[in-house]
Amino acid sequence: MMELIGRLVLRVKNNFMEKSKTEFIIIKNGPLHVKGNFTLKGTDGKLIDVVDEVYLCRCGASKNKPFCDGSHKTHGVND
């Protein structure tokens, strides 16, 4: 099982990453694009319903955390 916790921390259990088809793509000056087979948990430990693709906030300014809402365009993430 794989979990994303907080902003960009990844925890891998039971060598799942070796068998996973999950991709993590850092979009230059933008969000983290995650697609594939994964589980997303909120800071309260509850599962967040996702399909197979999400864009996660990296700038910290999103009003829809952990998801990107485009705030990086005005607040900036400089890669």
N, C-alpha and C positions, 0 to 999 in steps of 0.2 A: 504494500500500500504506500502511496506517496501523498504527502500533504504539503500545501503551501501555507505558511504561517506568517502573519504580519505582512510587511511589505515585500520582501524578497528572500525569505528564508525557506529553503527546501529541506525536507526531512525524507529520507529514503529508508524503507524497512524491508528486510528479507531480500536484499539484492534485487528488488523490483525494477530498479532503473535499467538493469541489463536486459530485461524482458519487455520493457515498456516501449511504446511507440509515441511517447510524449515528447513534444518539441518545445523548447524555450527559445524565443527569438526576441532579442532586445532591439527595439526600433529606435534608431538614432534620434536622440532628443525627444523621445516619446515613451510610450508604455511598454510593458513586457507582454508579448503575445505568447500565450500558452495554448497549445492544441494537442489533442490526442486523448489518452486514457489517464485521467487524474481525478483526484478528489480535492475539493477546496473547502477549508474550514474557516469560520470566522474567529475573531478573538475570543468569543464566548464558547468556542469548542463545537458549535453547531455546524452541520454541513450546510454549505451554500449550494443551492441548486444551479448547476451549470450543465450545458450540453456537452460539447467536445471542443469548445474554443472560447477563450476569454482574452480580454485586454486588461491588464492590471496596472494600476497607478504606480508610477515611479517617482513622481514629483512631490507627492504628499499633500497636494492641494485639492484633490478630487472631492466633490461633495457626495460621491456615490462609491466610497471606498468599500472593498478593495479594487473596484473597477475604475477604469479610466473614464473620465467625462470630458477630456480635452483641455483641462486646466493647465496642462504643461505648455500650451501655446502661449499663455500669458505669464505663467509663473516660472516656466523654464526648467528643463532638464538638459544639462550640457554634457554631451558625450564627446 
